[in-house]
Amino acid sequence: MLRTPIIGAMALALGLAAVAPAAAETPAGIKQRGKLIVAIDVSHPPYGMLDDKAKETGSDVETAQLLAKDLGVALEVVPVSGANRVPSLLANKVDVVIASFSITPERKKVVDYSLPYGVIPVVVSAPKAMAIKSPADLAGKSIAVARGTTADIELSRTIKDAKVAANIVRYEDEATAVTALATGQQDLLAAALSTANTVAEQNPGKTLEVKLEMAAYPMAVGLRKTDPELKAYVDEWVKANLANGKLNDIYKKYFHLSLPEHIAAE
């Protein structure tokens, strides 16, 4: 009669053990483990992508590498999509999120953020011949977007505020949304400015251009609310690496412009 609860207890223990290695709540714990485990969206260039040797690269990857180096540990990348960045963090599968992770009021209810180290403009792009000068012009349009991203949040807000009927087509990640646009399933894309520019360059026949800028978000390292020591460390790390120019060097390498002199935290 005791077998079932014993087996259940063992299963629970094994389940906890499976996630325990990533649940280091302090810099000391990460150093003792010898690696920093970071959630990165490698389907979202230039933040995260795979090079011709299938190796992770991009601004988020280099930022994570810098953080791991300064901690004196190895880096382990856990690939995520825009939609599962927060769930991966809350499930203790990763230590932090560095995945074009912009600060939003909704996310702040469930996760913590470091001080911001970059910015992400969020835009709507469409063919040059398409007349879109205001959110009202999105009426009747079908727009591709990656689910759970700030582009998704801002597109929903923009359409609601404009009180227009538009078709938001949500895809599970940036790569799928971009493919949908490239193959003609949709003509409009809501995304970060960097993504919109890359898609326009890779699909010259689409004559895509930015039509609307919906918002500009500060981006930061995502952390659990239960990891205050790690947050304090990462905050100081951001300050130091903004001051010494290393984070700006990464930003310039991938976005071809310098960071703003002051980055608002909201």
PyMOL commands that set and color helices and strands:
alter all, ss='L'
color gray80, all
select helices_A, chain A and resi 3-22+27-33+59-71+85-90+105-108+135-138+150-162+174-182+193-202+204-206+228-243+246-255
alter helices_A, ss='H'
color red, helices_A
select strands_A, chain A and resi 35-40+49-50+56-57+74-79+96-97+112-113+118-127+142-146+167-171+188-192+208-219+222-223
alter strands_A, ss='S'
color yellow, strands_A
deselect
rebuild
show_as cartoon
